Amino acid sequence: MAGRGISQQHTTLINDLCKDCGAEEFVNLKTCVKSKDFGGLRAGELEKLKDMRELLEKLEKKRVFKEGHYGKLKQLFEKAEFADGIDTIENLTGTEAMEQGDSSQNTNVNNGNYGGLMSQPPAVRYEAPSGSTLNPPSSGPPAMSTHPRQLRDQHDASPFIPPLPIYEKGRGYLLFINNFVRAGGVKKRDGAMKDEDNIRMAFQDYVQTFTINIQSDLSKRALLLQLDSVAGELERNDFKSFMCIICSHGERHAVESNGQQAFKEGFLTMDEQLVTEDEVTEKFEGHKLQRLRGCPKVFIFQCCRGTAYGRGTLDKADSTEVEPTSYSAAARIDMSDGPKPVNLPRNADMLVVHSTSKGTKAWRNQVDGSWFIKSFCETLKTCHKTDHLLDMLLRVNSEVADRESTEGGAKQMPCQVSTFTKKFMLGV
């Protein structure tokens, strides 16, 4: 009977957790279960999991939890910020019982330690003798007439927060422009071809949902014509997203504006012409590109934004990355200043990404390519099916911020400006 009671409680718990879990919680949980503490699920295993019930079955097989022992499952929910799941475990099993059940595999009924699923002793059904007028004993806890979930719903005054919406999935279009790949002298961007290889591999072999257009060493006229051509292709076809990645040198020109000196900033083309950020993004704004209105549009600029070295807040005795001893000679920085300080896009659903912060250099290694592009591509490979784009960029920020060049201990801090209104999932 005790076993049947636990099984029924366990089944109820599983069913309620499946009802509680929304799309956002499911994505967060799939990210957390990659940890060895919570099953260490591999990418291949995660791909096969279609819903919360399949995930719970997998975790039970991995012995992350079992009937009557839900402490580790609660820890997983806390890490994934799955508040409803935590409440369901506590309401259906009792916090104290859950902790007792996980702290010991043995149950000592004689000592009053029942463990397992119930914080109170097992209920005893009283049957009066036939014809007896005696009432049942009054000792023991009062009967619960209302399901714990109903009690929680009655007394929980916190407002309902709906999950964030997700942009419609479908085919995307990637335009990758890589300048100064084959230039001579100091203008050549050593490691630029590695950036191209990394981008191609990440989007062809892993993401696999983008049509890829790679261009290199363009003049300003050729670049603007290419942007117009792509905008026309987006207008004619049913693409659901657009991403433009531009790798080049950056520069800042002094200009006169209303009698005062100002600076016009952007990236360089092969004919030494300056292209500003606005000249790129304005061609893809919602009012000009009706077919892509309400769809995510991403612009990534890999180039310097100044001549200053990024500095850390503390001097480190040892770097988090060991650079080759020849790094000072092997690594180059993208020349001069870069794109102007980011202005908010003039319409929604746009994301502008800079590989480094205003006024600082962006670093590139002739073997591994640009710090930012390498980290971005590695993150795409591992997280594109579980994380949305802004979360992946947060991972990139953290990884790039940890790196340190041997050339004066320089640092780099990527930054983004977003007017996204939904989550952008790159995976299928």
Secondary structure, DSSP 4 states (H G I P E B T S, - for coil): -HHHHHHHHHHHHHHHHHHH--HHHHHHHHHHTTSGGGT---HHHHHH--SHHHHHHHHHHTTS-BTTB-HHHHHHHHHTT-HHHHHHHHHHH-HHHHHHHHH-S--BTTTTB--TT-SSPPP----PPTT--PPPP--SPPP--S-HHHHHHHH--SPP-PPPPBPPP--EEEEEEE-SSS--GGGS-TTHHHHHHHHHHIIIIII--EEEEEEES--HHHHHHHHHHHHHHHHHS--SEEEEEEE--EEEEEEEETTEEEEEEEEE-TTS-EE-HHHHHGGG-TTT-GGGTTS-EEEEEES-S-SBPB--SS--SS-SS---TTHHHHEEE--S--SPPPPPPSSSSEEEEESS-TTB--EEETTTEEHHHHHHHHHHHHHTTTS-HHHHHHHHHHHHHH---TTTT-B---EEEE---SB-----
